[in-house]
Amino acid sequence: MVILSDKKLAYETEMDDVIVGFSEDNEPIWLEILNVSGGFLPRLNHIVKRAIATEVSVV
């Protein structure tokens, strides 16, 4: 879980493997990442590798 703010939780929404908690003014206040080792980290690794490859090819 990543806490972004100490505001009071109004509602939460699940987006794929991430649950986002929002305040009354629709500000994200926390993120709960589900299935970290099986889903989130492999996708993050792919995104980072693709970004690095793009950066190297631009230079």
PDB file of N, CA, C and O in Angstrom:
ATOM      1  N   MET A   1       0.848  -1.174   0.000  1.00  0.00           N
ATOM      2  CA  MET A   1       0.000   0.000   0.000  1.00  0.00           C
ATOM      3  C   MET A   1       0.895   1.239   0.000  1.00  0.00           C
ATOM      4  O   MET A   1       1.891   1.305   0.721  1.00  0.00           O
ATOM      5  N   VAL A   2       0.522   2.206  -0.815  1.00  0.00           N
ATOM      6  CA  VAL A   2       1.233   3.474  -0.893  1.00  0.00           C
ATOM      7  C   VAL A   2       0.257   4.560  -0.447  1.00  0.00           C
ATOM      8  O   VAL A   2      -0.785   4.760  -1.072  1.00  0.00           O
ATOM      9  N   ILE A   3       0.595   5.256   0.630  1.00  0.00           N
ATOM     10  CA  ILE A   3      -0.264   6.313   1.156  1.00  0.00           C
ATOM     11  C   ILE A   3       0.192   7.648   0.573  1.00  0.00           C
ATOM     12  O   ILE A   3       1.360   8.018   0.683  1.00  0.00           O
ATOM     13  N   LEU A   4      -0.734   8.357  -0.040  1.00  0.00           N
ATOM     14  CA  LEU A   4      -0.430   9.625  -0.703  1.00  0.00           C
ATOM     15  C   LEU A   4      -0.893  10.837   0.085  1.00  0.00           C
ATOM     16  O   LEU A   4      -0.369  11.934  -0.107  1.00  0.00           O
ATOM     17  N   SER A   5      -1.869  10.657   0.970  1.00  0.00           N
ATOM     18  CA  SER A   5      -2.449  11.773   1.702  1.00  0.00           C
ATOM     19  C   SER A   5      -3.087  11.257   2.983  1.00  0.00           C
ATOM     20  O   SER A   5      -3.415  10.075   3.088  1.00  0.00           O
ATOM     21  N   ASP A   6      -3.260  12.138   3.949  1.00  0.00           N
ATOM     22  CA  ASP A   6      -3.920  11.739   5.198  1.00  0.00           C
ATOM     23  C   ASP A   6      -5.392  12.164   5.221  1.00  0.00           C
ATOM     24  O   ASP A   6      -6.033  12.150   6.272  1.00  0.00           O
ATOM     25  N   LYS A   7      -5.922  12.545   4.046  1.00  0.00           N
ATOM     26  CA  LYS A   7      -7.339  12.915   3.963  1.00  0.00           C
ATOM     27  C   LYS A   7      -8.220  11.697   4.228  1.00  0.00           C
ATOM     28  O   LYS A   7      -7.769  10.558   4.112  1.00  0.00           O
ATOM     29  N   LYS A   8      -9.463  11.945   4.580  1.00  0.00           N
ATOM     30  CA  LYS A   8     -10.426  10.898   4.879  1.00  0.00           C
ATOM     31  C   LYS A   8     -10.894  10.215   3.588  1.00  0.00           C
ATOM     32  O   LYS A   8     -11.141  10.872   2.576  1.00  0.00           O
ATOM     33  N   LEU A   9     -11.007   8.896   3.644  1.00  0.00           N
ATOM     34  CA  LEU A   9     -11.458   8.114   2.498  1.00  0.00           C
ATOM     35  C   LEU A   9     -12.948   8.332   2.244  1.00  0.00           C
ATOM     36  O   LEU A   9     -13.765   8.216   3.158  1.00  0.00           O
ATOM     37  N   ALA A  10     -13.295   8.649   0.993  1.00  0.00           N
ATOM     38  CA  ALA A  10     -14.699   8.803   0.599  1.00  0.00           C
ATOM     39  C   ALA A  10     -15.174   7.579  -0.185  1.00  0.00           C
ATOM     40  O   ALA A  10     -16.284   7.088   0.019  1.00  0.00           O
ATOM     41  N   TYR A  11     -14.313   7.097  -1.083  1.00  0.00           N
ATOM     42  CA  TYR A  11     -14.663   5.912  -1.871  1.00  0.00           C
ATOM     43  C   TYR A  11     -13.394   5.309  -2.455  1.00  0.00           C
ATOM     44  O   TYR A  11     -12.332   5.930  -2.432  1.00  0.00           O
ATOM     45  N   GLU A  12     -13.514   4.103  -2.974  1.00  0.00           N
ATOM     46  CA  GLU A  12     -12.372   3.451  -3.608  1.00  0.00           C
ATOM     47  C   GLU A  12     -12.815   2.793  -4.910  1.00  0.00           C
ATOM     48  O   GLU A  12     -13.975   2.418  -5.079  1.00  0.00           O
ATOM     49  N   THR A  13     -11.856   2.664  -5.821  1.00  0.00           N
ATOM     50  CA  THR A  13     -12.120   2.083  -7.129  1.00  0.00           C
ATOM     51  C   THR A  13     -11.018   1.092  -7.451  1.00  0.00           C
ATOM     52  O   THR A  13      -9.840   1.365  -7.222  1.00  0.00           O
ATOM     53  N   GLU A  14     -11.406  -0.067  -7.986  1.00  0.00           N
ATOM     54  CA  GLU A  14     -10.420  -1.064  -8.391  1.00  0.00           C
ATOM     55  C   GLU A  14     -10.180  -0.937  -9.890  1.00  0.00           C
ATOM     56  O   GLU A  14     -11.116  -0.921 -10.690  1.00  0.00           O
ATOM     57  N   MET A  15      -8.900  -0.847 -10.250  1.00  0.00           N
ATOM     58  CA  MET A  15      -8.490  -0.753 -11.642  1.00  0.00           C
ATOM     59  C   MET A  15      -7.452  -1.837 -11.870  1.00  0.00           C
ATOM     60  O   MET A  15      -6.314  -1.711 -11.418  1.00  0.00           O
ATOM     61  N   ASP A  16      -7.829  -2.889 -12.559  1.00  0.00           N
ATOM     62  CA  ASP A  16      -6.961  -4.056 -12.741  1.00  0.00           C
ATOM     63  C   ASP A  16      -6.497  -4.555 -11.385  1.00  0.00           C
ATOM     64  O   ASP A  16      -7.319  -4.960 -10.562  1.00  0.00           O
ATOM     65  N   ASP A  17      -5.198  -4.534 -11.138  1.00  0.00           N
ATOM     66  CA  ASP A  17      -4.637  -5.035  -9.877  1.00  0.00           C
ATOM     67  C   ASP A  17      -4.308  -3.905  -8.905  1.00  0.00           C
ATOM     68  O   ASP A  17      -3.454  -4.076  -8.034  1.00  0.00           O
ATOM     69  N   VAL A  18      -4.961  -2.770  -9.035  1.00  0.00           N
ATOM     70  CA  VAL A  18      -4.708  -1.640  -8.147  1.00  0.00           C
ATOM     71  C   VAL A  18      -6.050  -1.123  -7.619  1.00  0.00           C
ATOM     72  O   VAL A  18      -6.984  -0.887  -8.385  1.00  0.00           O
ATOM     73  N   ILE A  19      -6.125  -0.953  -6.307  1.00  0.00           N
ATOM     74  CA  ILE A  19      -7.285  -0.320  -5.694  1.00  0.00           C
ATOM     75  C   ILE A  19      -6.848   1.085  -5.291  1.00  0.00           C
ATOM     76  O   ILE A  19      -5.853   1.260  -4.588  1.00  0.00           O
ATOM     77  N   VAL A  20      -7.602   2.080  -5.743  1.00  0.00           N
ATOM     78  CA  VAL A  20      -7.272   3.470  -5.455  1.00  0.00           C
ATOM     79  C   VAL A  20      -8.331   4.028  -4.519  1.00  0.00           C
ATOM     80  O   VAL A  20      -9.527   3.947  -4.799  1.00  0.00           O
ATOM     81  N   GLY A  21      -7.879   4.600  -3.397  1.00  0.00           N
ATOM     82  CA  GLY A  21      -8.778   5.276  -2.470  1.00  0.00           C
ATOM     83  C   GLY A  21      -8.794   6.761  -2.759  1.00  0.00           C
ATOM     84  O   GLY A  21      -7.747   7.371  -2.974  1.00  0.00           O
ATOM     85  N   PHE A  22      -9.994   7.348  -2.765  1.00  0.00           N
ATOM     86  CA  PHE A  22     -10.152   8.768  -3.097  1.00  0.00           C
ATOM     87  C   PHE A  22     -10.789   9.529  -1.941  1.00  0.00           C
ATOM     88  O   PHE A  22     -11.577   8.975  -1.175  1.00  0.00           O
ATOM     89  N   SER A  23     -10.441  10.786  -1.828  1.00  0.00           N
ATOM     90  CA  SER A  23     -11.057  11.679  -0.845  1.00  0.00           C
ATOM     91  C   SER A  23     -12.359  12.228  -1.417  1.00  0.00           C
ATOM     92  O   SER A  23     -12.712  11.943  -2.561  1.00  0.00           O
ATOM     93  N   GLU A  24     -13.070  13.015  -0.615  1.00  0.00           N
ATOM     94  CA  GLU A  24     -14.329  13.616  -1.065  1.00  0.00           C
ATOM     95  C   GLU A  24     -14.133  14.549  -2.256  1.00  0.00           C
ATOM     96  O   GLU A  24     -15.049  14.726  -3.060  1.00  0.00           O
ATOM     97  N   ASP A  25     -12.942  15.152  -2.377  1.00  0.00           N
ATOM     98  CA  ASP A  25     -12.671  16.046  -3.505  1.00  0.00           C
ATOM     99  C   ASP A  25     -11.980  15.321  -4.666  1.00  0.00           C
ATOM    100  O   ASP A  25     -11.314  15.940  -5.496  1.00  0.00           O
ATOM    101  N   ASN A  26     -12.155  13.990  -4.704  1.00  0.00           N
ATOM    102  CA  ASN A  26     -11.660  13.132  -5.792  1.00  0.00           C
ATOM    103  C   ASN A  26     -10.140  13.085  -5.917  1.00  0.00           C
ATOM    104  O   ASN A  26      -9.616  12.782  -6.989  1.00  0.00           O
ATOM    105  N   GLU A  27      -9.442  13.378  -4.850  1.00  0.00           N
ATOM    106  CA  GLU A  27      -7.983  13.280  -4.846  1.00  0.00           C
ATOM    107  C   GLU A  27      -7.590  11.861  -4.442  1.00  0.00           C
ATOM    108  O   GLU A  27      -8.099  11.352  -3.444  1.00  0.00           O
ATOM    109  N   PRO A  28      -6.691  11.203  -5.196  1.00  0.00           N
ATOM    110  CA  PRO A  28      -6.231   9.880  -4.779  1.00  0.00           C
ATOM    111  C   PRO A  28      -5.459  10.005  -3.461  1.00  0.00           C
ATOM    112  O   PRO A  28      -4.553  10.830  -3.345  1.00  0.00           O
ATOM    113  N   ILE A  29      -5.819   9.193  -2.481  1.00  0.00           N
ATOM    114  CA  ILE A  29      -5.166   9.281  -1.176  1.00  0.00           C
ATOM    115  C   ILE A  29      -4.351   8.042  -0.836  1.00  0.00           C
ATOM    116  O   ILE A  29      -3.472   8.098   0.024  1.00  0.00           O
ATOM    117  N   TRP A  30      -4.632   6.919  -1.502  1.00  0.00           N
ATOM    118  CA  TRP A  30      -3.787   5.742  -1.343  1.00  0.00           C
ATOM    119  C   TRP A  30      -3.965   4.787  -2.507  1.00  0.00           C
ATOM    120  O   TRP A  30      -4.980   4.806  -3.204  1.00  0.00           O
ATOM    121  N   LEU A  31      -2.955   3.949  -2.701  1.00  0.00           N
ATOM    122  CA  LEU A  31      -2.967   2.911  -3.725  1.00  0.00           C
ATOM    123  C   LEU A  31      -2.669   1.582  -3.043  1.00  0.00           C
ATOM    124  O   LEU A  31      -1.725   1.483  -2.259  1.00  0.00           O
ATOM    125  N   GLU A  32      -3.454   0.584  -3.331  1.00  0.00           N
ATOM    126  CA  GLU A  32      -3.172  -0.763  -2.855  1.00  0.00           C
ATOM    127  C   GLU A  32      -2.920  -1.619  -4.086  1.00  0.00           C
ATOM    128  O   GLU A  32      -3.811  -1.806  -4.914  1.00  0.00           O
ATOM    129  N   ILE A  33      -1.707  -2.135  -4.202  1.00  0.00           N
ATOM    130  CA  ILE A  33      -1.324  -2.911  -5.378  1.00  0.00           C
ATOM    131  C   ILE A  33      -1.509  -4.390  -5.050  1.00  0.00           C
ATOM    132  O   ILE A  33      -0.879  -4.920  -4.135  1.00  0.00           O
ATOM    133  N   LEU A  34      -2.383  -5.047  -5.812  1.00  0.00           N
ATOM    134  CA  LEU A  34      -2.680  -6.459  -5.630  1.00  0.00           C
ATOM    135  C   LEU A  34      -1.826  -7.296  -6.578  1.00  0.00           C
ATOM    136  O   LEU A  34      -1.395  -6.809  -7.623  1.00  0.00           O
ATOM    137  N   ASN A  35      -1.582  -8.544  -6.218  1.00  0.00           N
ATOM    138  CA  ASN A  35      -0.866  -9.485  -7.089  1.00  0.00           C
ATOM    139  C   ASN A  35       0.463  -8.889  -7.568  1.00  0.00           C
ATOM    140  O   ASN A  35       0.778  -8.922  -8.758  1.00  0.00           O
ATOM    141  N   VAL A  36       1.222  -8.354  -6.637  1.00  0.00           N
ATOM    142  CA  VAL A  36       2.466  -7.644  -6.978  1.00  0.00           C
ATOM    143  C   VAL A  36       3.440  -8.536  -7.733  1.00  0.00           C
ATOM    144  O   VAL A  36       3.901  -8.161  -8.811  1.00  0.00           O
ATOM    145  N   SER A  37       3.759  -9.692  -7.201  1.00  0.00           N
ATOM    146  CA  SER A  37       4.787 -10.529  -7.832  1.00  0.00           C
ATOM    147  C   SER A  37       4.299 -11.190  -9.116  1.00  0.00           C
ATOM    148  O   SER A  37       5.095 -11.413 -10.029  1.00  0.00           O
ATOM    149  N   GLY A  38       3.022 -11.505  -9.205  1.00  0.00           N
ATOM    150  CA  GLY A  38       2.518 -12.213 -10.373  1.00  0.00           C
ATOM    151  C   GLY A  38       2.010 -11.325 -11.489  1.00  0.00           C
ATOM    152  O   GLY A  38       1.926 -11.771 -12.633  1.00  0.00           O
ATOM    153  N   GLY A  39       1.671 -10.094 -11.193  1.00  0.00           N
ATOM    154  CA  GLY A  39       1.082  -9.246 -12.219  1.00  0.00           C
ATOM    155  C   GLY A  39       1.741  -7.890 -12.343  1.00  0.00           C
ATOM    156  O   GLY A  39       2.199  -7.509 -13.420  1.00  0.00           O
ATOM    157  N   PHE A  40       1.788  -7.159 -11.236  1.00  0.00           N
ATOM    158  CA  PHE A  40       2.255  -5.773 -11.275  1.00  0.00           C
ATOM    159  C   PHE A  40       3.742  -5.663 -11.616  1.00  0.00           C
ATOM    160  O   PHE A  40       4.109  -4.914 -12.521  1.00  0.00           O
ATOM    161  N   LEU A  41       4.598  -6.393 -10.910  1.00  0.00           N
ATOM    162  CA  LEU A  41       6.046  -6.263 -11.146  1.00  0.00           C
ATOM    163  C   LEU A  41       6.466  -6.695 -12.548  1.00  0.00           C
ATOM    164  O   LEU A  41       7.277  -6.001 -13.162  1.00  0.00           O
ATOM    165  N   PRO A  42       5.958  -7.807 -13.090  1.00  0.00           N
ATOM    166  CA  PRO A  42       6.330  -8.136 -14.466  1.00  0.00           C
ATOM    167  C   PRO A  42       5.904  -7.064 -15.473  1.00  0.00           C
ATOM    168  O   PRO A  42       6.650  -6.765 -16.405  1.00  0.00           O
ATOM    169  N   ARG A  43       4.708  -6.480 -15.296  1.00  0.00           N
ATOM    170  CA  ARG A  43       4.275  -5.408 -16.201  1.00  0.00           C
ATOM    171  C   ARG A  43       5.154  -4.174 -16.046  1.00  0.00           C
ATOM    172  O   ARG A  43       5.528  -3.548 -17.038  1.00  0.00           O
ATOM    173  N   LEU A  44       5.487  -3.819 -14.797  1.00  0.00           N
ATOM    174  CA  LEU A  44       6.354  -2.669 -14.548  1.00  0.00           C
ATOM    175  C   LEU A  44       7.727  -2.898 -15.162  1.00  0.00           C
ATOM    176  O   LEU A  44       8.295  -1.984 -15.759  1.00  0.00           O
ATOM    177  N   ASN A  45       8.264  -4.091 -15.027  1.00  0.00           N
ATOM    178  CA  ASN A  45       9.556  -4.434 -15.605  1.00  0.00           C
ATOM    179  C   ASN A  45       9.521  -4.269 -17.123  1.00  0.00           C
ATOM    180  O   ASN A  45      10.460  -3.729 -17.708  1.00  0.00           O
ATOM    181  N   HIS A  46       8.458  -4.724 -17.759  1.00  0.00           N
ATOM    182  CA  HIS A  46       8.308  -4.591 -19.210  1.00  0.00           C
ATOM    183  C   HIS A  46       8.263  -3.120 -19.623  1.00  0.00           C
ATOM    184  O   HIS A  46       8.905  -2.728 -20.598  1.00  0.00           O
ATOM    185  N   ILE A  47       7.521  -2.323 -18.898  1.00  0.00           N
ATOM    186  CA  ILE A  47       7.399  -0.891 -19.203  1.00  0.00           C
ATOM    187  C   ILE A  47       8.748  -0.193 -19.076  1.00  0.00           C
ATOM    188  O   ILE A  47       9.118   0.612 -19.930  1.00  0.00           O
ATOM    189  N   VAL A  48       9.483  -0.503 -18.009  1.00  0.00           N
ATOM    190  CA  VAL A  48      10.793   0.124 -17.792  1.00  0.00           C
ATOM    191  C   VAL A  48      11.771  -0.279 -18.894  1.00  0.00           C
ATOM    192  O   VAL A  48      12.493   0.567 -19.422  1.00  0.00           O
ATOM    193  N   LYS A  49      11.798  -1.558 -19.241  1.00  0.00           N
ATOM    194  CA  LYS A  49      12.702  -2.009 -20.304  1.00  0.00           C
ATOM    195  C   LYS A  49      12.368  -1.338 -21.632  1.00  0.00           C
ATOM    196  O   LYS A  49      13.265  -0.953 -22.382  1.00  0.00           O
ATOM    197  N   ARG A  50      11.069  -1.199 -21.921  1.00  0.00           N
ATOM    198  CA  ARG A  50      10.656  -0.551 -23.167  1.00  0.00           C
ATOM    199  C   ARG A  50      11.051   0.924 -23.159  1.00  0.00           C
ATOM    200  O   ARG A  50      11.483   1.455 -24.182  1.00  0.00           O
ATOM    201  N   ALA A  51      10.903   1.590 -22.008  1.00  0.00           N
ATOM    202  CA  ALA A  51      11.281   3.004 -21.898  1.00  0.00           C
ATOM    203  C   ALA A  51      12.785   3.183 -22.075  1.00  0.00           C
ATOM    204  O   ALA A  51      13.228   4.131 -22.723  1.00  0.00           O
ATOM    205  N   ILE A  52      13.564   2.278 -21.501  1.00  0.00           N
ATOM    206  CA  ILE A  52      15.021   2.363 -21.637  1.00  0.00           C
ATOM    207  C   ILE A  52      15.419   2.136 -23.088  1.00  0.00           C
ATOM    208  O   ILE A  52      16.277   2.847 -23.611  1.00  0.00           O
ATOM    209  N   ALA A  53      14.810   1.159 -23.742  1.00  0.00           N
ATOM    210  CA  ALA A  53      15.126   0.879 -25.148  1.00  0.00           C
ATOM    211  C   ALA A  53      14.767   2.073 -26.027  1.00  0.00           C
ATOM    212  O   ALA A  53      15.506   2.396 -26.957  1.00  0.00           O
ATOM    213  N   THR A  54      13.659   2.725 -25.750  1.00  0.00           N
ATOM    214  CA  THR A  54      13.249   3.897 -26.511  1.00  0.00           C
ATOM    215  C   THR A  54      14.219   5.044 -26.303  1.00  0.00           C
ATOM    216  O   THR A  54      14.582   5.739 -27.252  1.00  0.00           O
ATOM    217  N   GLU A  55      14.639   5.242 -25.060  1.00  0.00           N
ATOM    218  CA  GLU A  55      15.580   6.310 -24.747  1.00  0.00           C
ATOM    219  C   GLU A  55      16.918   6.079 -25.439  1.00  0.00           C
ATOM    220  O   GLU A  55      17.506   7.021 -25.969  1.00  0.00           O
ATOM    221  N   VAL A  56      17.401   4.852 -25.442  1.00  0.00           N
ATOM    222  CA  VAL A  56      18.687   4.532 -26.072  1.00  0.00           C
ATOM    223  C   VAL A  56      18.602   4.716 -27.579  1.00  0.00           C
ATOM    224  O   VAL A  56      19.551   5.205 -28.192  1.00  0.00           O
ATOM    225  N   SER A  57      17.474   4.333 -28.192  1.00  0.00           N
ATOM    226  CA  SER A  57      17.359   4.464 -29.642  1.00  0.00           C
ATOM    227  C   SER A  57      17.204   5.914 -30.093  1.00  0.00           C
ATOM    228  O   SER A  57      17.503   6.235 -31.244  1.00  0.00           O
ATOM    229  N   VAL A  58      16.739   6.798 -29.201  1.00  0.00           N
ATOM    230  CA  VAL A  58      16.565   8.208 -29.534  1.00  0.00           C
ATOM    231  C   VAL A  58      17.908   8.922 -29.520  1.00  0.00           C
ATOM    232  O   VAL A  58      18.126   9.855 -30.294  1.00  0.00           O
ATOM    233  N   VAL A  59      18.802   8.493 -28.652  1.00  0.00           N
ATOM    234  CA  VAL A  59      20.097   9.174 -28.473  1.00  0.00           C
ATOM    235  C   VAL A  59      21.000   8.954 -29.638  1.00  0.00           C
ATOM    236  O   VAL A  59      22.125   9.455 -29.650  1.00  0.00           O
TER     237      VAL A  59
END
